[in-house]
Amino acid sequence: MFEDTEKGTWIDMAMKKRSEPQKEPDKKPDDSVVYRAGAALLITCAVLLGLQVVNGKYPLIDYFMAVRAGLLWAAAIFALVAVAGLVGVLGLRKKSRFWRIVSPAGLFLGIALSLSCLFLYKTGYQNIPLLFYLCIAVAVLYLIKLLYQPEFFLLSMINICAGGVFYRLSRIEDATSLHAMEYRAVLAFVAVVCALAVFLAGKHDGKLSLFGKSWRVVSRGGTPLLIYITGAVWLVCLAASVFLGSVLSYYCVFAAVAFELAAAVYYTMKLA
């Protein structure tokens, strides 16, 4: 009788253990974020250094033709990098984690740098400051995407675009010119697209389906209210800049920087 009781006890314990949900093994920390962030900083420094060299040589008559020829060669080389990245995305991405990371990066960098070289070849050295700004903006947004909540990424996209647009508007005398309206259209487009993405994602638990994949736009427990407010504020400032001109645009540049720094502090505290 004792043996039956003991046997029954062991059977009950085994059945109970089987019925309990299995605890998932602890996931190892993703060290690739550190390597991606470091690689992004190194690439950004290299691109900025290259732009500085071009900026120093392009305006000089002695180097003008040589720089233009170099830009065409660089555009062709970066186009090959983009093709290699595309091949990796289509064929090698499933084979290893390394290609899953490197292939999209090579595709994006190849396209961006090739188009930048062609842009400088066509427009000249006057637009090099714009490429400086875009390079830094892309690097900052990429680091934010790696380290912070997705809603901070969208918020930063609006603020960074606002800072650049209002800086350009502050240097345009005629606030109603076609050139000024084009800059306003860019900021309005970015603000509306970000707000629309958040609105659509709110109906699907903060996720947005795009290109057959699900992208998280708002983190769990996050609120998109700040994105709506930011977009509305900058749209109001855009409308006011038509009547108040470059003076308002000048102060909006500092407002965009202050707002972005305050948002960085807020979302950094939320990470803790």
N, C-alpha and C positions, 0 to 999 in steps of 0.2 A: 504493500500500500504506500509506503514511503517512497519507493522507487517510482511508482506511477505519479505521485504528487510532484516529485522532482522533475520527472520527464515532462509532465504537463507544464511546470513552471518554465522550463527552458523553451518549450514550444511557444508558450505565450509571449515570452520575451523576444523570441525571434520574429514572431508575427508582428509584434508591436514595433520593433525596430524597422521591419520592412515597410510598415504602413506610415512611418514617420517620413516627412519630406527630407530628402537628402540635402545636406548643407553644401552649397556651392563652394568650391575652393577659392581661397583668397586670390584675387587678381593681382598680378605683379604691376607695379607702377609703370606707366608708359614712358620709357626713357626717350622715345623718339621725339617727344615734344621739345626736349632740351636741344637735341641735335638739329631739329627743324628751325628753332628760333636762332640758334647760333649760325646756321647756314644762311638764314635770311639776312642776318646782320652783316655777314661777310659779303654776300652778294650785293647788298645795298651799298656798302662802302666802296666796293669795286666799281659799281655803276656810277656812283657820285664822283669818284676819282676820274673815271673816263670822261664824264661830262665836263669836269673841270679842265681837263687837258684839251678837249675840243673847244671849250669856251675861250681858252687862252690862245689857241692857234687859228681858229676859224676866221676871226675878223682880220687877221694879218694877210696882206696881199701875197707875201712870199709863201704862205702855207695854204692859201685858200683852195687852190685846185687839188693839192695833195690831200687835204682833209675831205673834200667832196668825193674823191676817188676812194679814200679809206672808208667813208660812210657806205658806199655801195658794196665794197667787199665785206664789210661788217654785216650789212643787211643780208647778204647772201649766206654768210656763215651762220648767222642766227636763224635763218630760214631752214637750213639743214638741221640745226638743233631742234627746231620745232617739228620737222618731219620725223626725226629720230624719236622724239617724245610721243608723237602720234602713233608710231609703230609700237612703241612700248605700251601705250594705253590699250591699243587694240589687240596686241598679240602676247605680250610678255607680262602684263599686269597680274594675271592669275597665277603665275609661277612662283613668285616670291614677294615677300613684304617689301624688299628693297625696291623692286620695280613699281610697286603700287605707290610708293612715295616719290621716286625720282621721275617717273614717266610724266605724270601731270605737271610737275614742276618744270621739267624741260620743255614741255609743250607750251606752257604759259610764258615762260621766260623767253623762249625762242620767238614767239609771236610778238610779244611786247617790245623786245629789243630790236627786232627786225623792223617793225613799224616805226619805232622811235628814230632809227637811223634814216629811214626813208623820209620821215617827217622833217628831220633836220636838213636832209639833202634838198628837199623841195622848198622849205620856208626860210632857210638860213639860220644864222646864230641868234637872231632876235628872240626866238622862242625857247632857248636853252633854259632860262629861269622857270618856265612852265614845266619842263621835263624834270628839273630839280624837285619841284613841288610834288609832281605826280609820283616820282620815285619814292620820296619820303612818305607820302600818303599811303601808297600801296604797302610799303614795309610796315608801317604802323598798324594798318588794318589787318594785315596778316598776323602780326603778333597778338593783336586783340582777339582775333579768331581762335588762335591757339590757346590763349590763356584765360579768356574771360567768357562771360555768358553771351549767348547769341544776340540778345537784345541790345547789349552794349556795342556789339559790332555794327548793328544797323544804326544805332544812335550816333556812333562815331562817323559812319559813312555820311550821314546828313551834316554833321558839324564840320567835318573836314571839307566837304564840298562847299558848304556855306562860307567857310573861311577863304577858300580860294576864289570863289565867285565874287564875294564882296571886296576882296583885295583888287581884283581886276576892275570892278565897277568903280572903286575909289580913284582909279587912274584914268577913267574915261570922263571927259568934260561934258559931253552931251548924254544925259541920262536916258534920253528917249531914242537914241540911235539904234540901228539894227544890230550892231555889234553888242551893245549893252543888253538888248532884249534876248539875244542868243544865250548869253551867260545866265540870265534870269530863267530861261527855259530849261537849262541844264539842272539848276538847283531845284526848280519846281518838279521836274521829272523824277529826280532822285528822291525827294521828299514824298511824293505821291506813291512811287513804287514801293518804298519801304513801309509806308503806312498800309498800303494794300496787301503786301505780303504778310504783315502782322495780323491784319483783319481776317484774311483767309485762313491763316494758320490757327487762329483762335477757335475755329470751328472743328479742328482736327487735333486737339490736344497739343497745340503749339507746333505742329509739324506741317510742312508744305510739300506736296508731291510735285516734283519737277524732273523731267527727263527720265522718268521711270524709277526715280529714287525718292526716298523720304528725307527731307532736310528739316532739322529742328530750328525754328525761327525764334521761339520763345521758350526759355527753360522752364522746368517744372517749378511752379510757385512764383515764377516771374510775372511782372506786370508790363504790358505794352503801353501804359498810359503816358509814360515819359516820351516815347517815340512820337505819339500823336501830338503832344504838346510842343515838342521841339519842331516838328514839321510845320505846325500851325504858326508858331512864332516867326520862323524864317520866311514863310510865305507872306505874312503881314509885313515884315521888314522889306521884302522884295517889292511889294506894292508901294510902300512908303518911299522907297529909294527912287521911284520914278519921279516923285514930286520934290523930294528933299535933296536929290542928287548925290554927289560923291561924299559930302560931309557925313551923312548917315552911314553910307557904306564903309567909310573909314573906321568909324566907331564899332560897326558890326563885326569887323575883323577881330578886334580885341574881345568883343563879347563872345564870339565863337570859340576863341582860345580859352577864355575863362570858363565857359560852359563845359568844354571838353575836359578840362582839368578837374572841375568839380564832379563831373560824371565818373571820371577815372577813380577819384577818391571814393565815391559812393559804391561803385561796383567792386572795388578792391576790398572794401570793408565787408561786402556781402559774401566774398570768397571765404572769409574766416569762419 
